[in-house]
Every structure is written in structure tokens, then in C-alpha cells.
């Protein structure tokens, strides 16, 4: 007999699953297995089998449940025995995956203590492979939730120990994606964050390591009101002082600077199929561009796409944030971006030309006829990107931007929309945890709809729910129904929907901002409007109003269902309404901010088109 507790509880005999019966028998079995080969009193078993006060017939039902459990075991029924005041199950550590895991972790610690680090790492890897989901999945009672939390803590600790051993063995590049996923799932766990910083630093990605620290510092301050612990602070200071050894420098080419591919990636199958199928052949440079509104998942998709294509470009995978929309930073000048690309590709600093034009020429020369993958993330416009493009078709370029990159020759672009209801619910469930969401599809559907199906908003809401076990889905939905406070609530650590929308707004021209604010004060959720309506509201000629509307559409601040008909995404509309309350006011308007509705004629005209 083999018993699994590290995931969905189940029993196997000769490789076949054994049906142990209903909830009572399952709880009885798990309580016995948690105390394997020890006597568990009848009172403790009753407490585990019933939430709250057991019925008066509880002891007779306990006796019946034990008998049913024994019958389900067939020839092995003798392993459950009556022993004094309770019952005992006679199994070894090898019979129960949870106990096997504990034994293997202890053996790994002993091996590491005598310098057998490779053996220790192998033991930890084998132990972690026993898991196939959250421990004791499906059992909901305080007794089992405490045990499951203890198992999960042991699992995380073992994962961190394994990463530390791999780091010591020089496998920094291998553990970066694994640690990135761990930090993503458990952002308040400082040891995971410390190991990720160390791994990034040893890969030569010092700026990324410092950024991981800063994200953790903000999150700890915002969520818990505390500063990072001494170990994390010490590593941060040593990295600043360059007081830690890097890995041996790599030869030019062959380096990979791609961020980790998140385990929470959801959907986008059609987009991935389209983009991977549109790569240019022959001598033409292949340029794939992904554009979309703030928070729609452009970088996440670009990183997934880059990892899928990476094997075809063995001479280097470069990634650079162009800061087109980054808080507190202006878009990166092409000359500065070229310097970063050249240095990352392995060119010595003294060989980087000072003249911007010569830098661009040197960049093209360095990557000429080289199979290199280049990701230009967060681009502001085509003018910023154009000097960064390689000159030969052996390279592959992936660009992300909040604006449609008009004027970039030879580009294949894909505009990302928000998720559909199914993918939004899948992302929420993946981040929040299936144990609290799997049986509440209607409640999850309402939550993600209130997030406008925007991936960033859905992810933040799911993280807040995941980190607040006292909340129900109804509690979360109640908070999101408050339109006045919804954007403020969609914030966690340094991730904020409102902050991202504000960055997009600040990059608009004065005329675009003016129209954005006026429309926000007048429009209703889902309501369409056209150039005639916009012209009336801001006292402009229709052609000028149409030009501004098209520019807002290209900046993904407005959406279209049909030609000439525009509307807001719900969360963008809420941000636009908030802007109407700012001191800045426009003259010559036919409306008072936030207190009019669009003329109904505009809706009729749009619906007819």
C-alpha cells in the first residue's frame, strides 16, 4: 500500500487507486497517517472527522468508519489496529509520501553537513518530486489546514536549500527561473528573494538583483510595515559595494539576459501561434511587435515567446527595458540603449563608440550574421526603436509598446486585448489557488469581470485574495464593486493599475489629455461615442476631434468595436473620471466635468455604422 498526502489524498495498491470511501473515512485515514505507527486517541479522531461538536452517535460511527476503511484495504486491512484508547496504522516512512519527503530532507541535510553537496541536492530534488499539488488538497478543517501549512513550509525550505546548493555548484543561470517563480508565488519570503538576488548577481545581472531587493523592500513596507531582515540587507549592501564574486565572464555571444518565464502564464495561445508563424525568412530582419494597453500582459507574452524561440538563437538572448512608460524615468535615449546592448553582447567598454551614429553602426556590425534574439521591451515609439534594429535576417527582434508602432518598416504587429472571461478566471485561479476557488466559478467570474478582465488587475486581485485567507470571494467582490475605490484597491506592493494608467496618461499631448478628461467626465461604462460628439464636447472641428480620437486609440487609451465608434475600457474610464477632479480645467466646453452624459445621437450613429 502507498499513501499520498502531498497533493490530493489518495491510496494506491499495486499501482491502482483504492477507493477508501467518503469524507469521514478519508479524514480518519489522514489523521492516522499523520501520526503513523502511533496511537491516536478516539477523541482526536472524532475531532478530525467532524467540524464542531460530534453527534451523540459519533463513537459508533467511528467504529463503522474504521471497519469500512479496513475493508477497502483488502488483504492489507490488518494495518489499522485497535490499540488501547484509540487506533494506530502500521506503516513505514516509505509507505507515505509525506514521511518519505521528511526522511529525504533529513538525509540531504546530513549529506550537506559532510560536504556531499551533489548527493544532498539529488536527495532534495527527489523529495520535491514527490509533490503534485498542495498538501492534503480537498480537506478543509483546522486540524488538516495546520498540518498542510507545516508541510508547505517544509517544501519551501527544501526548495530554497536546493537552490542554495545549486548556486554553490555554479548553476546560477539554472536556478534564476526557479527562484523567480518562487518569489512570484511567495513575495514576502525573504530567503527566496535573497537567493534570487545572489543568483542574478552571479549571472552578471547586478541591476536586476538590486531591483529584486527594492521590490521586496516596498512590498514588506506596504504589506507588513517592516524593513527587510538583516540577511537581505547585508546582501544588498555587499552587492552595492561589489563585495561579492561574479561568475567567470562569458565569451562574447551566447549570453542570455531573458527574464524568467512566469509559471502563472495563462492563455494567449492564438497570439503565440500567430507570432511564431510570422517570422521572416531569407535576408529580411524578423521584427515582431506586441502592443496594448497598460497591464494587458505585453511583456509577459514577449518573454514567453522569447523563451520558445530561444533555442534557434544560440549566440545570444538580449533583453532591454527602454522605459517608454516607467515611473520616474524618461524613455531611454537610443544612444544609451545601444551602449547597454553592446556591453551585454560582450563588447569591452573601451570599444563602445561615443558618437550615437557610430554606436548604431558598431551594433549592427557586432550582430551581423549572428543568430541573436533581441527583446526591446517597453518602447515609447518607432523613433526610439529604429536605431536599435540589427541589419541582417539572422537576428530576431521582439518589441513591446503601449503604442502602435506606426512607421516601423517590415514589422509584424499584434495588438493584445484584455482576456476573455475563461482565461481571466484561469489566471485568477492559478494565482489565488484552486483550493479556494475551484468550486466557485460564478464568484470568480464576477471578480474578474469587475477587474475588466485586465491581466494586471486580475493578477493583483488574486494575489490580495491569496494573501488574505480570512477573505471570501464575496469579500473581494464587495470591495471591487466600489467604483470610487476600485482602482485604489487594485494595488499590491509596487504593482498598481492606477499607477500604470497614470503613466500612459502623462505621455499624452495636452490636446489628447484634454479630450481624455472631458470624455471621461461624460461617458458611461460601455457607452460609445464618435468624432461628432467629441467635437461638440471640446469645441473643436470634427476632423480635429477625429484625429485626437485616433491618437488616443493608437495609444490604447480608447477602444473600438466598429469604425468611427469609440469607448473606454471600464478601468480606463474610472481613471479618466478621476482626472476630471484635478485642478486643471479646460475652457470653452459645453459640459461640466463628471456631470453630463453623451448626447444620445452619438450612440445611435455608432450603432448604425
Phi, psi and omega per residue, in radians:
X1 nan 2.443 3.099
X2 -2.287 2.313 -3.022
X3 -2.042 2.255 -3.139
X4 -1.924 2.174 3.064
X5 -2.039 -0.326 -3.071
X6 -1.541 1.278 -3.046
X7 2.428 -2.572 3.041
X8 -1.225 2.283 -3.106
X9 -1.148 2.211 3.097
X10 -2.740 2.836 -3.113
X11 -2.172 2.418 3.119
X12 -2.203 2.493 3.047
X13 -2.328 2.062 -3.091
X14 0.954 0.682 3.090
X15 1.442 -0.118 -3.128
X16 -1.791 2.521 -3.126
X17 -1.308 2.429 3.139
X18 -1.871 2.245 3.090
X19 -1.484 1.973 -3.097
X20 -1.623 0.036 3.105
X21 1.800 -2.743 -3.016
X22 -1.392 -2.931 -3.050
X23 -1.058 -0.674 -3.112
X24 -1.102 -0.857 -3.141
X25 -1.104 -0.652 -3.132
X26 -1.131 -0.780 3.115
X27 -1.128 -0.699 3.098
X28 -1.042 -0.841 -3.114
X29 -1.068 -0.818 -3.085
X30 -1.105 -0.690 3.139
X31 -1.118 -0.672 3.091
X32 -1.179 -0.722 -3.122
X33 -1.186 -0.601 3.092
X34 -1.113 -0.402 3.125
X35 -2.106 0.819 -3.003
X36 -0.928 2.334 3.117
X37 1.083 0.414 3.055
X38 -2.213 2.631 3.122
X39 -1.318 2.254 3.067
X40 -1.955 2.130 -3.063
X41 -1.128 2.729 3.127
X42 -1.062 -0.660 -3.135
X43 -1.087 -0.733 3.126
X44 -1.180 -0.645 3.103
X45 -1.157 -0.695 3.107
X46 -1.119 -0.692 3.114
X47 -1.068 -0.671 -3.140
X48 -1.292 -0.574 -3.052
X49 -1.383 -0.444 -3.136
X50 -2.207 2.399 2.982
X51 -1.498 2.083 -3.092
X52 1.603 -2.758 -3.063
X53 -1.286 2.143 3.101
X54 -1.141 2.689 3.116
X55 -1.236 2.933 -3.106
X56 -1.143 -0.402 -3.132
X57 -1.615 0.251 -2.989
X58 -1.038 -0.748 -3.073
X59 -1.173 -0.635 3.081
X60 -1.178 -0.676 3.101
X61 -1.162 -0.591 3.076
X62 -1.088 -0.800 3.121
X63 -1.040 -0.736 3.139
X64 -1.170 -0.656 -3.142
X65 -1.161 -0.691 3.096
X66 -1.097 -0.755 3.139
X67 -1.095 -0.734 3.137
X68 -1.154 -0.661 3.133
X69 -1.127 -0.756 3.120
X70 -1.070 -0.723 -3.130
X71 -1.090 -0.668 -3.111
X72 -1.173 -0.421 -3.138
X73 -1.389 -0.209 3.112
X74 1.078 -2.214 -3.095
X75 -1.077 -0.325 -3.113
X76 -1.677 0.316 -3.049
X77 -1.099 -0.368 -3.080
X78 -1.224 -0.191 -3.068
X79 -1.266 -0.304 3.046
X80 -1.725 2.001 -3.034
X81 -2.185 2.619 2.989
X82 -1.399 2.274 -3.066
X83 -2.484 1.769 3.112
X84 1.066 -2.136 -3.060
X85 -1.438 0.047 -3.076
X86 -2.721 -2.576 -3.101
X87 -2.292 2.800 -3.138
X88 -2.495 2.490 3.039
X89 -1.913 2.233 -3.056
X90 -1.674 1.706 3.111
X91 -2.415 2.849 3.060
X92 -1.771 2.963 3.119
X93 -1.058 -0.505 -3.126
X94 -1.303 -0.247 -3.108
X95 -1.497 -0.273 -3.042
X96 -2.194 2.119 -3.038
X97 -1.035 -0.622 -3.128
X98 -1.122 -0.690 3.131
X99 -1.317 -0.565 3.033
X100 -1.089 -0.734 3.136
X101 -1.068 -0.804 3.141
X102 -1.068 -0.730 3.131
X103 -1.112 -0.732 -3.102
X104 -1.215 -0.625 3.091
X105 -1.142 -0.744 3.104
X106 -1.107 -0.713 3.119
X107 -1.136 -0.639 3.104
X108 -1.126 -0.721 3.107
X109 -1.077 -0.727 3.128
X110 -1.140 -0.702 3.129
X111 -1.150 -0.746 3.133
X112 -1.114 -0.593 -3.093
X113 -1.150 -0.423 3.138
X114 -1.877 0.307 3.031
X115 1.510 0.102 3.135
X116 -1.578 1.189 -3.005
X117 -1.186 -0.644 -3.135
X118 -1.147 -0.722 3.094
X119 -1.130 -0.691 3.119
X120 -1.085 -0.766 3.139
X121 -1.114 -0.715 3.127
X122 -1.109 -0.693 3.115
X123 -1.129 -0.762 3.126
X124 -1.122 -0.734 3.136
X125 -1.083 -0.752 3.127
X126 -1.160 -0.675 3.118
X127 -1.144 -0.744 -3.140
X128 -1.180 -0.459 3.121
X129 -1.202 -0.267 3.112
X130 -1.231 -0.360 -3.086
X131 -1.400 2.431 2.998
X132 -2.360 0.458 3.096
X133 2.697 -3.130 3.108
X134 -1.040 2.421 -3.115
X135 -1.053 2.492 3.093
X136 0.962 0.638 -3.107
X137 -1.021 2.315 3.120
X138 1.685 -0.186 3.112
X139 -1.759 2.081 -3.053
X140 -2.118 1.710 3.004
X141 -2.867 2.709 -3.098
X142 -0.946 -0.671 -3.106
X143 -1.041 -0.834 -3.069
X144 -1.405 -0.520 3.113
X145 -1.153 -0.628 3.081
X146 -1.138 -0.774 3.130
X147 -1.126 -0.724 3.140
X148 -1.114 -0.682 3.115
X149 -1.121 -0.664 3.112
X150 -1.141 -0.764 3.094
X151 -1.064 -0.761 -3.104
X152 -1.107 -0.688 3.097
X153 -1.092 -0.726 3.108
X154 -1.125 -0.638 3.108
X155 -1.130 -0.800 -3.139
X156 -1.112 -0.738 3.123
X157 -1.082 -0.732 3.121
X158 -1.138 -0.681 3.115
X159 -1.091 -0.733 3.120
X160 -1.162 -0.705 3.111
X161 -1.096 -0.719 3.119
X162 -1.102 -0.769 3.123
X163 -1.080 -0.702 3.117
X164 -1.099 -0.705 3.106
X165 -1.165 -0.720 3.105
X166 -1.125 -0.649 3.082
X167 -1.087 -0.793 3.128
X168 -1.082 -0.484 3.126
X169 -1.490 0.052 3.082
X170 1.570 0.227 -3.105
X171 -1.718 0.811 -3.084
X172 -1.032 -0.785 -3.095
X173 -1.105 -0.533 -3.125
X174 -1.249 -0.652 -3.029
X175 -1.543 -0.215 -3.133
X176 -0.994 -0.871 3.118
X177 -1.072 -0.692 -3.123
X178 -1.139 -0.773 3.129
X179 -1.208 -0.617 3.081
X180 -1.048 -0.736 3.091
X181 -1.131 -0.713 -3.129
X182 -1.105 -0.771 3.116
X183 -1.152 -0.633 3.108
X184 -1.095 -0.686 -3.123
X185 -1.378 -0.532 -3.071
X186 -2.318 1.245 -2.983
X187 -1.160 -0.303 -3.127
X188 -1.624 0.011 -3.095
X189 -1.502 1.927 -2.957
X190 -1.283 -0.604 -3.116
X191 -1.135 -0.706 3.093
X192 -1.080 -0.749 3.141
X193 -1.136 -0.693 3.137
X194 -1.103 -0.759 3.139
X195 -1.150 -0.671 3.099
X196 -1.111 -0.734 3.087
X197 -1.035 -0.783 -3.107
X198 -1.136 -0.741 -3.139
X199 -1.116 -0.772 3.127
X200 -1.087 -0.740 3.139
X201 -1.090 -0.730 -3.131
X202 -1.220 -0.341 3.043
X203 -1.504 0.056 -3.100
X204 1.443 0.176 -3.107
X205 -1.780 1.106 -3.046
X206 -1.118 -0.732 -3.133
X207 -1.062 -0.706 3.109
X208 -1.142 -0.672 3.125
X209 -1.092 -0.755 3.125
X210 -1.171 -0.603 3.107
X211 -1.177 -0.644 3.078
X212 -1.078 -0.702 3.085
X213 -1.101 -0.814 -3.079
X214 -1.109 -0.691 3.089
X215 -1.075 -0.748 3.119
X216 -1.150 -0.696 3.136
X217 -1.061 -0.798 3.138
X218 -1.119 -0.740 -3.106
X219 -1.130 -0.775 3.122
X220 -1.097 -0.695 3.131
X221 -1.179 -0.766 -3.091
X222 -1.245 -0.706 -3.032
X223 -1.537 -0.661 -3.025
X224 -2.077 -0.208 -3.127
X225 1.242 0.481 -3.120
X226 -2.237 2.870 3.052
X227 -1.643 2.835 3.083
X228 -1.025 2.671 -3.139
X229 -1.227 3.009 -3.031
X230 -1.065 -0.709 -3.093
X231 -1.111 -0.744 3.139
X232 -1.188 -0.742 3.133
X233 -1.119 -0.705 -3.122
X234 -1.102 -0.756 3.127
X235 -1.102 -0.748 3.118
X236 -1.001 -0.811 -3.112
X237 -1.176 -0.636 3.125
X238 -1.199 -0.629 3.079
X239 -1.150 -0.729 3.098
X240 -1.046 -0.689 -3.127
X241 -1.416 -0.050 -3.050
X242 0.982 0.800 -3.060
X243 -1.786 0.297 3.131
X244 -2.200 2.541 3.124
X245 -1.294 2.435 2.983
X246 -1.497 3.023 2.964
X247 -1.286 2.893 3.089
X248 -1.047 2.271 -3.097
X249 -0.982 2.449 3.136
X250 -1.429 2.773 3.033
X251 -1.245 2.692 3.096
X252 -0.924 2.412 -3.088
X253 1.392 2.804 3.091
X254 1.439 -0.122 3.135
X255 -1.394 2.699 3.060
X256 -2.231 2.145 3.112
X257 -1.973 0.309 -3.113
X258 -1.186 2.401 2.995
X259 -1.130 2.890 3.140
X260 -1.217 2.620 3.129
X261 -1.558 2.001 -2.991
X262 -1.158 2.483 3.083
X263 -1.259 -0.237 -3.123
X264 -1.582 0.137 -3.137
X265 -0.992 2.323 -3.044
X266 -2.402 2.440 3.005
X267 1.181 -2.645 3.092
X268 1.094 0.413 -3.137
X269 -1.116 -0.726 -3.138
X270 -1.130 -0.725 -3.134
X271 -1.132 -0.754 3.120
X272 -1.098 -0.730 3.132
X273 -1.121 -0.737 3.136
X274 -1.110 -0.853 -3.049
X275 -1.196 -0.718 3.130
X276 -1.203 -0.448 3.140
X277 -1.504 -0.091 -3.066
X278 -1.830 0.177 -3.141
X279 -1.146 2.388 -3.096
X280 -1.236 2.673 3.061
X281 -1.992 2.866 3.102
X282 1.362 -2.502 -3.031
X283 -1.548 -0.187 -3.100
X284 -1.267 2.421 3.092
X285 -1.237 2.317 3.109
X286 -1.564 2.060 -3.140
X287 -2.145 2.042 3.091
X288 -1.933 2.179 -3.107
X289 -2.052 2.377 3.108
X290 -2.104 2.067 3.121
X291 -2.151 2.813 -3.129
X292 2.925 2.990 -3.091
X293 -1.196 2.902 3.109
X294 -1.013 2.317 3.044
X295 1.443 0.148 -3.066
X296 -1.509 -0.148 3.035
X297 1.762 0.522 -3.110
X298 -1.135 -0.866 -3.115
X299 -1.140 -0.706 3.118
X300 -1.020 -0.781 3.113
X301 -1.172 -0.726 -3.133
X302 -1.089 -0.703 3.131
X303 -1.173 -0.747 3.081
X304 -1.059 -0.783 3.131
X305 -1.084 -0.749 -3.135
X306 -1.079 -0.750 3.122
X307 -1.136 -0.616 3.128
X308 -1.220 -0.550 -3.116
X309 -1.587 -0.224 -2.930
X310 -0.988 -0.631 -3.063
X311 -1.080 -0.412 3.141
X312 -1.464 -0.005 -3.087
X313 -2.336 1.274 -2.995
X314 -1.276 -0.145 -3.041
X315 -1.663 0.128 3.046
X316 2.619 2.469 3.058
X317 -2.227 1.855 -3.069
X318 -1.852 2.518 3.141
X319 -2.433 2.249 3.126
X320 -2.440 2.335 3.061
X321 -1.546 2.024 -3.100
X322 -1.511 -0.011 3.012
X323 0.987 0.639 3.062
X324 -1.043 -0.639 3.086
X325 -2.413 1.458 -3.139
X326 -2.312 2.276 -3.117
X327 -1.037 2.279 3.052
X328 1.330 0.118 -3.131
X329 -2.346 2.476 3.004
X330 -1.432 2.711 3.076
X331 -0.931 2.442 -3.093
X332 -1.145 2.276 3.085
X333 -1.150 2.507 3.135
X334 -0.940 -0.640 -3.136
X335 -1.116 -0.729 3.118
X336 -1.176 -0.675 3.109
X337 -1.141 -0.690 3.112
X338 -1.113 -0.693 3.100
X339 -1.060 -0.770 3.133
X340 -1.100 -0.757 -3.135
X341 -1.116 -0.752 -3.134
X342 -1.124 -0.746 3.130
X343 -1.154 -0.749 3.127
X344 -1.109 -0.543 -3.127
X345 -1.363 -0.140 3.035
X346 1.934 0.075 3.141
X347 -1.290 2.280 3.100
X348 -1.039 2.514 -3.094
X349 -0.954 -0.651 -3.091
X350 -1.205 -0.252 -3.137
X351 -1.684 0.010 3.125
X352 -1.420 2.058 -3.122
X353 -1.081 2.629 3.104
X354 -1.439 -0.573 -3.120
X355 -1.310 2.267 -3.099
X356 -0.985 -0.729 -3.139
X357 -1.125 -0.707 3.107
X358 -1.189 -0.584 3.071
X359 -1.090 -0.773 -3.140
X360 -1.087 -0.727 3.126
X361 -1.143 -0.705 3.125
X362 -1.144 -0.694 3.103
X363 -1.052 -0.827 3.136
X364 -1.108 -0.640 3.137
X365 -1.193 -0.701 -3.107
X366 -1.113 -0.670 -3.057
X367 -1.725 0.029 3.141
X368 -1.028 2.281 3.117
X369 1.054 0.322 3.087
X370 -1.830 2.453 3.118
X371 -1.495 1.586 -3.010
X372 -2.184 2.438 3.058
X373 -1.862 2.209 -3.082
X374 -2.184 2.140 3.079
X375 -1.883 2.056 3.094
X376 -1.825 1.683 -3.003
X377 -1.621 2.535 2.992
X378 1.081 0.805 3.127
X379 -1.304 2.574 3.117
X380 -1.479 -0.858 3.129
X381 -2.770 3.138 -3.097
X382 -1.160 -0.542 3.136
X383 -1.086 -0.671 3.115
X384 -1.203 -0.619 -3.013
X385 -1.433 -0.646 -2.941
X386 -0.910 -0.781 -3.128
X387 -1.197 -0.221 -3.056
X388 -1.602 -0.047 -3.039
X389 -1.417 2.310 3.027
X390 -1.087 2.933 -3.048
X391 -1.834 -0.061 -3.085
X392 -2.217 2.803 -3.059
X393 -1.371 0.014 3.103
X394 -1.352 -0.276 -3.130
X395 -1.626 2.819 3.053
X396 -2.249 2.252 -3.133
X397 -2.028 2.337 3.035
X398 -2.125 2.240 -3.096
X399 -2.128 2.448 2.954
X400 -2.119 2.544 -3.134
X401 -2.800 2.649 3.037
X402 -1.420 -0.164 -3.141
X403 -1.998 2.595 2.998
X404 -1.203 2.228 -2.999
X405 -1.503 1.250 3.099
X406 -1.186 2.492 3.080
X407 1.583 0.074 3.105
X408 -1.757 1.862 -3.039
X409 -1.161 2.487 2.998
X410 1.322 0.208 -3.076
X411 -1.562 2.477 2.967
X412 -1.834 2.036 -3.027
X413 -2.002 2.693 3.060
X414 -2.431 2.117 3.089
X415 -1.544 2.216 3.140
X416 -1.513 2.319 2.984
X417 -1.720 2.987 3.039
X418 -1.133 2.901 3.138
X419 -1.127 2.687 2.837
X420 -1.278 2.953 -3.068
X421 -1.025 -0.696 -3.083
X422 -1.167 -0.818 -3.123
X423 -1.193 -0.622 3.101
X424 -1.094 -0.752 3.116
X425 -1.156 -0.649 3.127
X426 -1.136 -0.721 3.104
X427 -1.112 -0.783 3.138
X428 -1.037 -0.802 -3.124
X429 -1.111 -0.716 -3.115
X430 -1.110 -0.694 -3.104
X431 -1.419 -0.780 -3.062
X432 -1.294 -0.516 -3.096
X433 1.890 2.236 -3.078
X434 -1.171 -0.427 -3.070
X435 -1.123 -0.434 -3.129
X436 -1.869 -0.044 -3.035
X437 -2.225 -0.355 -2.940
X438 -1.039 -0.563 -3.068
X439 -1.767 0.241 -3.121
X440 -2.237 0.992 -3.068
X441 -1.075 -0.634 -3.131
X442 -1.162 -0.724 3.128
X443 -1.169 -0.713 3.095
X444 -1.101 -0.730 -3.141
X445 -1.051 -0.686 3.120
X446 -1.166 -0.747 -3.122
X447 -1.065 -0.839 -3.084
X448 -1.219 -0.521 3.055
X449 -1.158 -0.691 3.091
X450 -1.159 -0.376 3.034
X451 -1.505 0.078 -3.128
X452 1.141 0.325 -3.101
X453 1.006 0.284 3.113
X454 -1.346 2.124 -3.049
X455 -0.924 -0.750 3.138
X456 -1.073 -0.790 -3.130
X457 -1.145 -0.748 3.131
X458 -1.090 -0.770 -3.131
X459 -1.102 -0.744 3.128
X460 -1.141 -0.787 3.126
X461 -1.056 -0.702 -3.140
X462 -1.162 -0.717 3.115
X463 -1.117 -0.723 3.120
X464 -1.084 -0.744 3.132
X465 -1.144 -0.751 3.141
X466 -1.048 -0.668 -3.072
X467 -1.578 0.121 3.101
X468 -2.260 1.354 -3.046
X469 -1.087 -0.319 3.119
X470 -1.353 -0.275 -3.136
X471 -1.352 2.551 2.889
X472 -1.769 2.944 3.081
X473 -1.084 -0.544 3.094
X474 -1.158 -0.649 3.081
X475 -1.069 -0.767 -3.141
X476 -1.145 -0.782 -3.138
X477 -1.097 -0.668 3.118
X478 -1.016 -0.757 3.139
X479 -1.179 -0.643 -3.102
X480 -1.339 -0.349 3.108
X481 -1.242 -0.348 3.126
X482 -1.313 1.688 -3.056
X483 -1.059 -0.616 -3.098
X484 -1.152 -0.547 -3.083
X485 -1.955 0.109 -3.034
X486 -1.112 -0.858 -3.108
X487 -1.094 -0.677 3.119
X488 -1.114 -0.549 -3.137
X489 -1.378 -0.351 -3.141
X490 -1.533 1.131 -3.102
X491 -2.582 2.395 3.061
X492 -2.660 2.092 -3.076
X493 1.061 -2.225 -3.140
X494 -1.639 0.210 3.123
X495 -1.835 2.167 -3.062
X496 -2.614 2.224 3.084
X497 -1.137 -0.799 -3.117
X498 -1.056 -0.724 -3.133
X499 -1.127 -0.672 3.119
X500 -1.197 -0.694 3.091
X501 -1.161 -0.613 3.111
X502 -1.134 -0.674 3.092
X503 -1.056 -0.731 3.104
X504 -1.119 -0.737 -3.133
X505 -1.088 -0.766 -3.078
X506 -1.165 -0.371 3.128
X507 -1.503 -0.038 3.094
X508 -1.365 2.763 3.036
X509 -1.306 2.840 3.110
X510 -0.955 -0.734 3.134
X511 -1.143 -0.686 3.102
X512 -1.152 -0.726 3.133
X513 -1.111 -0.700 -3.130
X514 -1.059 -0.867 3.139
X515 -1.118 -0.695 3.122
X516 -1.011 -0.804 -3.122
X517 -1.153 -0.775 -3.086
X518 -1.120 -0.801 3.108
X519 -1.094 -0.665 3.111
X520 -1.096 -0.602 3.126
X521 -1.316 -0.315 -3.047
X522 -1.880 -0.551 -3.003
X523 -1.348 2.688 3.013
X524 -1.865 2.757 -3.135
X525 -0.948 2.227 3.107
X526 1.391 -0.104 -3.070
X527 -1.331 2.374 -3.141
X528 -1.676 2.683 3.096
X529 -2.577 2.821 -3.091
X530 -2.201 -3.073 -3.083
X531 -1.128 -0.595 3.126
X532 -1.095 -0.756 3.112
X533 -1.132 -0.797 3.138
X534 -1.066 -0.736 3.129
X535 -1.060 -0.729 3.124
X536 -1.099 -0.714 -3.080
X537 -1.221 -0.632 -3.059
X538 -1.916 0.125 3.044
X539 1.020 0.922 3.099
X540 -2.222 2.767 3.002
X541 -1.050 2.647 -3.083
X542 -1.038 -0.724 -3.121
X543 -1.098 -0.704 3.117
X544 -1.167 -0.722 3.104
X545 -1.099 -0.694 3.123
X546 -1.135 -0.683 3.101
X547 -1.062 -0.770 3.131
X548 -1.144 -0.693 3.102
X549 -1.083 -0.740 3.128
X550 -1.133 -0.646 3.103
X551 -1.169 -0.681 3.069
X552 -1.153 -0.619 3.081
X553 -1.150 -0.754 3.124
X554 -1.143 -0.467 3.088
X555 -1.530 0.077 3.128
X556 1.053 0.582 2.998
X557 -1.681 -0.260 3.036
X558 -2.276 2.799 3.119
X559 -2.150 2.900 3.125
X560 -2.374 2.386 2.958
X561 -1.793 -0.498 3.130
X562 -2.558 2.781 -3.099
X563 -0.996 2.260 3.074
X564 1.437 -0.068 -3.130
X565 -2.000 2.170 -3.022
X566 -2.102 2.696 3.025
X567 -2.714 2.872 3.117
X568 -1.620 2.548 2.772
X569 -1.144 2.523 -3.020
X570 -0.976 -0.746 -3.104
X571 -1.257 -0.594 3.066
X572 -1.163 -0.669 3.101
X573 -1.082 -0.736 3.116
X574 -1.087 -0.661 3.095
X575 -1.178 -0.715 3.111
X576 -1.075 -0.708 3.110
X577 -1.109 -0.681 3.118
X578 -1.091 -0.594 -3.133
X579 -1.189 -0.440 3.133
X580 -1.185 -0.300 -3.130
X581 -1.532 -0.064 -3.132
X582 -1.296 2.756 -3.130
X583 -1.009 -0.534 -3.110
X584 -1.066 2.254 -3.136
X585 -2.317 2.659 3.129
X586 -1.881 2.565 3.137
X587 -1.714 2.810 3.035
X588 1.327 0.337 -3.122
X589 -1.573 2.708 3.090
X590 -1.641 0.058 -3.074
X591 -2.237 2.833 2.904
X592 -1.780 2.308 -3.049
X593 -0.904 2.283 2.965
X594 1.311 0.109 -3.048
X595 -2.249 0.208 3.104
X596 -2.139 2.957 2.993
X597 -2.095 2.763 3.129
X598 -1.186 2.505 3.082
X599 -0.969 2.346 -3.050
X600 -1.107 -0.418 -3.135
X601 -1.032 -0.565 -3.113
X602 -1.143 -0.640 -3.129
X603 -1.196 -0.720 3.120
X604 -1.098 -0.793 -3.123
X605 -1.051 -0.746 -3.119
X606 -1.153 -0.689 -3.089
X607 -1.207 -0.440 -3.125
X608 -1.372 -0.563 -3.014
X609 -1.102 nan nan
